[in-house]
Amino acid sequence: LAVVNSITSAQEWYYPLRLLERRAREHLGARLGSADGASRAGEEHPSDAGIQAWNFRRRAAMEAASSIRRQHQEFRAAFDPLPVDRPSPTRRRSRPGSAVASST
């Protein structure tokens, strides 16, 4: 650094060279970190077996619930041949004097 300060022509290229060097180090560090993360992603984690078992149980429960729901709908359709027209639910109105103002 003392040499750079003593030679004026060296000052023109020294600091841009240091900047390029720093950027190259950062870029190389990022690439190495990315490669390290990619290699670790393939490793098995101690919790993987438990998570996979939970996922299997969850899917089985969802399939069972779907099957039961389908059977229930088929059962109701078999014993309820005519659909019943039910009145559409009306919008709740606030009581007079309540904090919620009526929109109608």
C-alpha positions in Angstrom: 0.0 0.0 0.0 2.9 2.3 0.7 4.3 1.6 -2.8 0.9 2.5 -4.4 0.7 5.8 -2.5 4.2 6.7 -3.6 3.7 5.9 -7.3 0.9 8.0 -8.9 0.4 5.7 -11.9 -0.2 2.7 -9.6 -3.1 4.6 -7.9 -5.0 4.5 -11.2 -5.2 0.7 -11.4 -4.7 -0.5 -7.8 -8.1 0.3 -6.4 -10.1 -0.9 -9.4 -8.0 -4.1 -9.2 -8.9 -4.5 -5.5 -12.6 -4.0 -6.3 -12.4 -6.7 -9.0 -10.6 -9.0 -6.6 -13.3 -8.5 -3.9 -16.1 -9.1 -6.4 -14.4 -12.3 -7.6 -14.0 -13.6 -4.0 -17.7 -12.8 -3.3 -18.8 -14.6 -6.5 -16.6 -17.6 -5.9 -17.8 -17.8 -2.2 -21.4 -17.7 -3.4 -20.8 -20.4 -6.0 -19.1 -22.6 -3.3 -21.9 -22.0 -0.9 -24.5 -23.0 -3.5 -22.6 -26.2 -4.4 -22.3 -27.0 -0.7 -26.1 -26.5 -0.2 -26.8 -28.6 -3.3 -24.7 -31.5 -1.9 -26.4 -31.2 1.5 -29.8 -31.3 0.0 -29.3 -34.9 -1.0 -28.3 -36.0 2.4 -30.9 -37.8 4.6 -32.1 -35.9 7.6 -32.9 -37.7 10.9 -36.5 -36.5 10.7 -37.1 -37.6 7.1 -38.5 -41.0 8.0 -41.0 -39.5 10.5 -42.1 -36.9 8.0 -42.6 -39.5 5.2 -44.6 -41.7 7.6 -46.8 -38.7 8.6 -47.3 -37.9 4.9 -48.3 -41.5 4.2 -50.8 -41.5 7.1 -52.2 -38.1 6.1 -52.8 -39.2 2.5 -54.4 -42.5 3.7 -56.7 -40.5 6.0 -57.7 -38.1 3.3 -58.5 -41.0 0.9 -60.6 -42.7 3.6 -62.5 -39.5 4.3 -63.1 -38.9 0.6 -64.4 -42.5 0.3 -66.7 -42.1 3.3 -68.0 -38.8 2.0 -68.7 -40.4 -1.4 -70.5 -43.3 0.2 -72.5 -41.0 2.4 -73.6 -39.0 -0.7 -74.5 -42.1 -2.6 -76.5 -43.4 0.4 -78.4 -40.1 0.8 -79.1 -40.0 -3.0 -80.6 -43.6 -2.8 -83.1 -42.7 -0.1 -83.9 -39.2 -1.1 -85.2 -39.5 -4.7 -86.7 -36.0 -4.9 -84.5 -33.0 -4.2 -86.1 -30.7 -1.7 -86.1 -27.0 -2.5 -84.8 -25.3 0.5 -85.2 -21.5 0.9 -82.0 -19.6 0.4 -80.5 -18.3 3.6 -81.5 -14.7 4.3 -79.0 -12.0 5.2 -78.9 -11.2 8.9 -80.1 -7.8 9.7 -78.9 -5.8 12.7 -81.3 -4.9 15.4 -82.5 -1.4 15.8 -80.2 0.5 18.0 -77.3 -1.9 17.6 -73.7 -0.8 16.9 -73.8 -2.3 13.3 -75.7 -0.1 10.9 -78.1 -1.8 8.5 -77.0 -1.6 4.9 -80.6 -1.8 3.6 
